[in-house]
Amino acid sequence: MICFPNCKINLGLSVTEKRPDGFHNVETIMFPLPMFDIIEIIMSLDKKTSFDTTGVNIGRDWENNLVYKAYQLLEQDFSLEAVKIHLHKALPMGAGMGGGSADAAYTIKLLNDLFDLKLSIEQMQAYAAKLGSDCAFFIKNEPVFAYGKGDKFEKIKVDLSNYHLVVIKPDIHISTPEAYSWITPEIKKTSLKKIIHLPINKWKDLLLNDFEKEVFARHPEIKLIKDDLYKTGAIYASMTGSGAAVCGIFEDQVKIKGKFNNHFVWTSY
């Protein structure tokens, strides 16, 4: 069986407080994007579970990969038969777009179908949440207002179907724990849940990502990407998540200039 895990962008990201468990509470809008990895899982004829990858190099420590961990998590409760898992990695690493989380969530969904486990959406979300804060998002894979550690969801209406999206990621990897260490949490006066319903041309000064200030100071080339997207005509542009990717929203189709040739570039058309 085969599936195509997609990624997401964050529309705004507020870090509101540090929790006693060392994690942080956040507010953000998670929005799925049609950018994909590929996962294939088949039964193992030699009765040995294996995991291999192609595409973007993610290293050889496959026992710590979230895809393999997802298999182990279900295998503990359901004594799954041995399988061969192949991940073709196309989504960029360290982008803040949840590619690894999506791979884990889709592995759970694929194993649920392959072995007819009859897990409900809620049960699959509970398993996914054990693997990472935003993994559970990809089970339903629809726009949500996320809060808590980013693992509590409230369905929200966000329609970008009439707009063109551009995602640009330079060859920079930002560690999520390190990025959080740079932030001073603050409860905002206005919730992102209210701001997201304003016209998109009002988002620029209101729908903010708390990571930008500190990330831009350490990696000014990421700020230049955001500035260039606005110069090119974006009505909204922002870093997505805590990673290095920047997303721009355009009213019309746009050709991205050659200055981004050395970066990962994706457009929605």
N, C-alpha and C positions, 0 to 999 in steps of 0.2 A: 504494500500500500504506500501511497505517496501523498504528501501535502506540501503546502506552500506558505510557510510562516511569514507574515508581513510585519512591518515595524510600526512605530507611532511617532508623532511629534507631541511636544508639550506646548500648549498655548498658555503662556504665563506659568510661573512657578514661584510660589511664596514659601519660604522656610519660616514657619511660625514659632517653633519652640523646640528645644532639645529635650528628649524624653529621659526618664530615669534609667531606661534600659540601654542608653547610649545612642539610640536612633533619633531621628528628627521627625516631627510632625510637619506636614506640608499641605499646601493647597495647589492644585494644578488641574488643567483641563487636558485629558489625554484624547488624542484624535488619531485613528488608524490611517496609515498610508499604504497604497498598493505598491510597495517595494518588497521583494521577496527573497528568502532563502528557500532551499528545497530539502525536504527530509523524506527518505525512503526507508521503510521497515519491512523486512521479510522474515519468514521463519528460517531458523538456522538448521541446515541439514546435518551439520556435524554436532549439533546440540551444544554449541558454545556461543555465548553472546559476544558480539564484537561491535566495534564502533570505529568508523573511519570517516575522513573528511576530504573534500576537494575545495577549490576556490580560494577565498581569502585565507591566509595562513593563521590558524588559531592555536598553533603549538601542538605538542604531542601528549600533553597531560590530559588525556581524554577521560580519565576516571573522575576528574573534577569538573568536566564539562556539564552544563545544566541538562543537556539532552540525555546523557548517560545517567545523571542523577535522577531525572524524571522516571527513567525505566526502573532504576533501583527502588525508588519510592513506591511504585505500584507493585513491583515484584515482591516486596516485603509482605504486602497484604493479600496478594492474589496468586503467589507462586507461579508467575508467568513462565511460559516456555522460553527457551533460548531464541534470540533473534539476532539478525544482522541489521545494524543501523548505519545508514550513510547520510551525512550532512553535507550538502553543497552550500558553502558559505558565500553569499554575494553581498549581504549587507555589511556596511563598514563597521569596524570595531571602534570602541571608545567614542561613539558618536552621540550618546545620550538618547538613542532612539529605540532602545529596548529589544534589539535584535536577538540577543542571547535569551532574554526572558520569553520572547515569542517562540523561539525554538523549543524551549522547555514546555510551554503551554500546549503547543501543537503536538509535541510528542505524547503528552497525556491524552489528548483527543484522539490521536492516531491509534495508540495502544487500546484505548477504550473501544474503538471500532474493530480493531484487528482481533481482539480477544472477546468481544461482545460482553464487556464488563457491566454494561447497563448503568454506568455512573451518570448521575444527574449533573446539570450545569453547576449547581451549588457544590456538589461533591468534588467535581473537577477543579473548581475554583479553590476549594479548601486544600487540595493537594498542591495546586500551583503556588498558593500563598506560602507554602513551606519552603519553596525553592527561591523566592525573591519577592520583594514588595510589589513590583508591577507585573509579575508573571500572571496573576489571576486576571488582569485586564484582558489578556488575549484569548481567554476562554469565550467570552461573549463577543469581544472585538468590536465594540461600538463606542461612540463618544461618551465620555463620562466626566463628571466632576470627581476628582480623587482627593481624598483627605486621609487623616491619620498618617501612617507611614507611607502613604501612597497606595495602600492596600484596601481601602474602603471606598466604595463607588456609589455614585448617584447618577443615574442616567440623565443626560442633558442634551438638548437639541442644538447642534452646531452643523450648519450646512455650508460647505465650501464648494459645492458642485459647480457653481458658476464662476469660480476663480481658478487661476493657474498657480500651482505651487512649484517652487524651486528649492531644492535642498543642496547645500554645498558643505562639504567636510574637507578641511585641509588634512595633511598627514601629521596630525597631532593626536595623541592619546591622553585623555584626562582621567585620572583615577577618581572614581566617585567618592570614596572615603576622604581623599585629600581635598576634593572640592568642597565637601561639607565642612571640613575643618577650617576653611577660610571664611565661613558665613557666620554673621551675628544674627540669630533668629529674631524675628519681630512680627507681632500680630498686626496685620494691616487694617486700616480703617474701613476699607471697602473690599468685600470678598470678590475673588475672581469669578465666582458664580454669577455675580451681578454684572461685572464688567464684560463678560463674554457675550452678553445679549445686546450690547451697544453696537452701533454700526461699525464695521471693520475699520473705517477711516478714523475712528476715535480710539482705536486700540494702541496706537503708537506710544503715547505717553502714559497709558493706564495699565495695559496688559503686560506686566513686566516679569522678567526672570531674575530672581535674586542672585543667581550665580554670575550674571554678566559682569558686574563691576569688578569682582576679584579675578575672574578668568581673563577679562580683557586686559587687566593690568599686567598679568603674567604672560599672556599670549596676544599681543596687540594685532597680530595678523587675523585673528578671529573677528575682532572689532572692525577691521578693514573690510572683511567680507560683508558684515552687516551694513556698513556704510555704503558699500558698492551696490548692494541690492536696492537700497533706497534711491541711490543715484540712477539706477537702471529703471526705476519706476514702481518699485514695490509700494503697496499701501500699508503693509505691515511686515516687519522682519524681526526675528528674534532667535537667539540661541534656543535649541530645543533640549530640555533636560539639563544635566550637568556636564554633558559631553561637548565635543568640538564642533558639532554640526550646527549650521544656521539655516533657518527656513524663511523664505520670502513668499508673500502672497501678492499676486498680481491680478489686476482686472482684465488684462489682455495678454496674449501670448508674447513672450519675450525671448530674444536670442541672447544667451549668456556669452559674454565676450571672452576672448582668448586668454585673459589673465587667470582664468580658473582652470586652464588646461591640465595643471598638475594636481588638481583636487578631484575628489569624488563629486560628481554632479549628477543630480536626478531632477527631471521635470515631469509634471503630471500630464503631459500631452505628447 
